């Protein structure tokens, strides 16, 4: 027997040493590996290994950072910055592509297109017609978007010289600069760029691959975000030291860029991180930083932002309060989102730190589930209990203030904390899904739906292997419709309900695991028709037929 036998005492000794090491900063510092202070400590979760699973089946987090999605959500998201070296994600978007966008820039066309999207988004009262069509079962699929042709929203230029930031966002002036000195390649930018960094705002539509990744991140987190592209000449710095109010994923495309992460005072350096092509940096909101191109060439990176501001405890309580105070007909009005935002601001302004914190990982199933029946066991009850505790704390902060509105909110907050029963749980979930649904509708009106692959399979045998698509964004509305990847599918018959839950449930049913067509509940013909519909709208992924 050639196996290595390790006595029990050795394991116990190693465990004890590990505990001493992790709890003794002086010991760690002596070896030069002291943890970073506070919540900025770098954490590197388990990485994927080659052959773990097909690359095409991975979600956006594993593609960007090479780590398991659940590990990232539990250990990094909103807490620790993370540098993923050579993550193997390379978007086909070059410096030349970027400069081509600049040369074709039409300020008036872009201004008109942006106004149209904001109109669709709900910033004005006019309503634009959506595009709909008939699908399987006689249902109707409505595209939640009245789109425009532009591939990014706006362009700005900025530079920081001798510590002073200069930023120009006048589109006509930017266009004039470009006419005076056309830029067609990286060398042009190096010679004639005058240290200007070009920023392309909301550039998710500039390339199909960017749009696909933008949607995949939305599907993963359930919160919106923008894609901005930054093109910087050699040895130049665009923005001055600053802290963003959103999380960012930075994907380095060409050249090198050194990111200097700062302490909260924005003076002391916490870490210098140099990104090479293929590297990705994740920064939680609030981490002060600035970046400067390194090396001899120009730098191109894509910044993917994730806005978690709506999904704090204050945001959750605001949704709960406003939905309770609204008539049933108002629950489907986009103006409800504005009232929720106003109440959230008032709760946030009370200075209670817990109210402004992003929701912890235990709450994320509530933001990603298909509906309230798709939660992990006990998740909703635990969330209600935590929200009630915070409601009582906020009521105490507001009590005694003279404003009539504050007195009204105090009473409503106190009412939320009076025990947990079925009715209270139901009202909490109504608030949660009301705000989720409104955010989803507004997201797609602003950014457009997913670009569908629309897989059609001629023959679907009983042993056909399927799975919930990793980039599927699916939610049941309060009217019972299906929101899927930017399309509102209404009129599905009741007989499809069980099979639909099985296919698209995140935590119940197939729960994202591969399954065979014959495993689906309900009549075979209904299951097959539903699968074809979900393949058409990228809710499912077809994995072929097992060899054995």
Buried (B, 14 or more C-beta within 10 A) or exposed (E): EEEEEEEEEEEEEEEEEEEEEEEEEEBBEEEEEEEBEEEBEBBBBEBBEEEEEEEEBBBBBBBBBBBBBEBBBBBBBBBBBBBBEEBEBEBEBBBEBBBBBBEEBEBEEBBEBBEBBEBBBBBEEEEBEBEBEEBBBEBBBBBBBBBBEBBBBBBBBBBBEEEEBEBBEEBEEBBEBBEEEEBEEBEBBBEEBEBBBBBBBBBBBBBEEBBBBBBBBBBBBBBBBBBBBBBBBBEBBBBBBEEBEBBBBBBBBBBBBBBBBBBBEEEEEBBEBBBBBBBBBBBBBBBBBBBBBBBEBBBBBBBBBBBBBBBBBBBBBBBBBBBBEBEEEBBBBBEBBBBBBEBBEBBBEBEBEEBBBBBBBBBBBBBBBBBBEBBBEEBBEBBBEBBBEBBEBBBBBBEEEEEEEBBEBBEBBBEBBEEEEEEBBEBBBBBBBBBBBBBBBBBBBBBBBBBEBEBEBEEBEEEBBBBBBBBBBBBBBBEEBBBBBBBBBBBBEEEBBBBBBBBBBBBBBBBBEBBBBEEBEBEEEBBBBBBBBBBBBBBBBBBEBEEE
